[in-house]
Amino acid sequence: MGLASLYDAAKKHVKPIHEPQREVNSISKEAIKALFQEPDLNSHVGRRDYAYLLLTYGTGMRLDEVLSLKVKDLTMTKGKGAVHVLGKGNKLRTIPLLDNLVNCLSSYMNEFHGRTPKANDLVFYSPCHNMRAKLTQPAISKRLKMYAERAHLKCSEVPLDMHAHILRHSRATHWREEGLNLVEIMELLGHSSYQSTLIYQTVTDRQKREAIEKMAGEEVNNLPKKWLLPENASLAEAFGIYTK
């Protein structure tokens, strides 16, 4: 076996010490609002899509987790609203639901499941021969891209290649901006490894940088630059700082 073959075989089992950090593919709250304005709330399907978008973004759930959700997995009590998610590796987690999301879901449930919903029915479904079939991921992805194309005309930050995982990344990013720590975000997202959640640390780093830049206002900028004083000329030259 040649050296090239040995190298390729080793790559499958040995990870580099310093892996390049993944970029967080998220959008701003303004872009989220623009996207949420697109479903037609005067139509049956539009109201379903709106409820789907709110739940997906509000909880940071994976696409299949949302599509696999059953009626019995929802707790719809105001102040105690929650969704119980069976995630990867059959790991169960509970995500709190804010009251405005509970209100939206309650309206959705009344319209799509009636007064006596069946516990094992899928929350989001596709009517098929008097049955409630599971919505497919391609069908939801197609709807998302349609809304993204419309929203992009009003807010260029909305990506044309919109997909459900961007909603998940955006929710996690906004949680970080709102002050949740990485351990809390890890639990809410259902990550099995803390390493997966570390990508959201860059949000904090950016906030720190922006705060420092804001502190450097006119008052700070107008302070005398001591390195430019004549008595400190040699020091300025040493660091490559020159007056004009």
N, C-alpha and C positions, 0 to 999 in steps of 0.2 A: 504493500500500500504506500503510495507516494505521500509527500508532505502535504500537498493540497488536499488530498482525501482525508488525512488525519485532522487537518484544520477544520474541514467542513463537518466531520463527525463530532469534533469537540464543541463546535458552536451550538449544537443542538442541546448540549447538556451543561455547558458552562456559560454563565452570564457575565458580561463585563463588569468590572468593579464600579465604573461610573457610566451608568446608562444615560443617554441624552433625555432630558426632561420633556415629557409630552406637552404639547400646547393645548390649553383649555379652549375647546371650541364652543364658546358661549356668545350670547348677544345681550344687549343692555335691556333694562326694564322698559325703556321707551320703545324698543323694537318689539318686545313682547306685547306691549299694549297695542301697537299697530297690527300685529298678527291677530290678536284676539278680537279686533274690530271687524274682521272679514266674514266670519260665519253669519249667515242670514238667520236672525232669530225669529223671523216670521215663517220659517219653514221647519218641518219636522226634523229633517236631516241636519239642518243648520244648528238647531238646538242641541242635538246629540253631539255634534262636533265641538260645539262650544263647551259642553260639559266635559267632554274628553280632554280638551286642551287645558281647562282649568284644573282638572284632577291631575293630569300628567305633570304640569308645571308646578302645581301647589305641593306635590308630594315628592317630585324627583324620581318617580317610579320608572322602571324600564318598560319599553313598549309591550313586551309579552306579559309582563306582570299586570299591566292595566287591562289588556285584552283577556287575561285569564281570571280576572277578578270576579268573584261571585257575590250575590246580594248579601249572604251571611257574613262576608268579610268587612262590611261597612257598619260602623256605629254612628248613627245619625242624630245623637243627642247634642243640643247646643251646649257649648262649654266643655263637652266631653267627646266631641266628634273624633273619630279615628278610623284608619283603614289598616287592616291586618293582612300583611303581604307574605306570601310564601315565595321567597326568592331563590337565587342560585344555591345549589347544594341543599335544597329543602330547609333553608334557614328562614325562620319566621321572625318578622319584625313588625312593630306597630308604629305608624306615623300619625301624629295628631293632625286633625283637620280644623282649620279656622272656621269661625261661624259663617262667614260669607260663602265659603266653599260648601259647608253643610247645607245652607239655604239653596244654593244652586243645585246640588245633588238631590235634595229633597224634591224640588220641582221636576227634575229630570226623572226621578224614580216614579213620581205620581203619573207622569205622562207615558213613560215607557214600560212600567211594570204594574201600574194600577194600585188599588188600595191594599191588595193582599199579595205582595210579591212572594215568589217562591224562593226559598233560601238558597237553593242550588242553581238557580238561573244565573247566567252570565250578566254582569252589569251592563256591558256594551255587547250588542249582538246584531246579527244580520237575519232578518226574517227570511225563512226558506221553507216552502211547503208546510206552512203552519208550525214550523219549528224555529227555535232560536239558535242559529249556528254562530260559531265563534267568528268574529271579524278577522280578516286576514291582515297581516302586516303590510303587504303591497297595497291593499285597498286604503288603509289609513295613510300610508306614505304618499299615495296619489293625492288624497285630500289635502294633506299638509302642504305639498308643493303648490297646489292650486291656490291656497290661501296666501302662501309666501309670495307668489308671483304678483298677486294683487297688492299685498302690503308693501312690497318692494317699491312700487310706484310712488308710495307716500312716505316711506322711510327706507332709504337705500341700505340701511344697516341690516335689514331682514335679508338673509341669504336666499338665493334662488334654489339652492340645493338643500332646502330645509328638510330636516328629518327629526324623528322623535328624540334621538339622543342629545340633540342640541338643547331641547327643552330641559332635559335632565341636567346637563352641564350648566345651563343658565341658572337653574334653581340652586344648585350647589354653590355656584359663584356668588349669587345674590345672598345666600345664607351666610357665606363667609364675609361679605361686605356688611351684613347686618350684625356681625359680631359673634356668630356661632363658631365654636372652636372645631378643630379638625376631627376630634374624637366624636363629637356630636354629629358632624356631617357624615362620618364613616358609618355610624349606626343608622342614620336616616336613609342613606343610600344603599345599605346592605352590602358594603364592601367586606370581603373576607380578609383583605390585607390592608394594613395602614398605608402601605406604599402607594396603593391606588388613589388614596385620598390626598396625598402630599401635593398633587398637581395644583390643588386649590390654595396652597400656601403662597403662590405667586400673587394672589389677590391682595393679601396683606402687605407683601413687599411693595406692590404698586401704590397702595394706599399711603404707606409711610413716605414714599418718594413724593407723592402729590402733596402730602401735608407739609413736608419740608419746603417744597417749592412755593407753597402758599405763604409760609412764614417769611420767605425772602421777598417781602413786599418793598414798597418804595422807601420806607424808613430805613430798612436794612441796606438796601442798595445804595442809598445816599450817604452812608457812613464813609468817612475818609478811609481810603485804602492804604493802610500803613506800609505795605510792601512797596508802594510807589513813592514814599517820602525819600528825599535825597540821602538821609543818613542810612537808609536801608537799601541803597542802590546795589551794593555787591550781593546782598541776599536775593534781590529780585532777579539779578542776572543769573545767579546760580540755579534758580528754578525756571529759567526761560521766560520770565515775565518782564516785558519791556514797556516803557511809556512811549507815547507818540507825540 
